[in-house]
């Protein structure tokens, strides 16, 4: 019932993420803008694409991570938690190891963002 309501109300595009996603959090010593730019670049390097979504209350930016077929394979929420630190929460389907690897690579490569 909840899923049907979400689709009818347009509150979420589940794509390939599922109702019970795996989650991974990345922490970065950089401003949110720099982290978001790095994640966008690294997504392209993984043959994926970031698409901005509606922000959440409290200044949290949301993104959809799309594959080559424009299917949503992960959701990303990016928030600053201090002046020079940012966190990113990734949500993806547990049965998608390629997405999990892409997320891990994006976090590892953007972990060196300075800002």
Secondary structure, DSSP 8 states (H G I E B T S, - for coil): -HHHHHHHHT----TTS-SS-EEEEEEESS-HHHHHHHHHHHHHHTT-EEEE---BTTTBEEEEEE-TTS-EEEEEEEEEEETTEEEEEEEE-TT-HHHHHHHHHHHHHHTT---
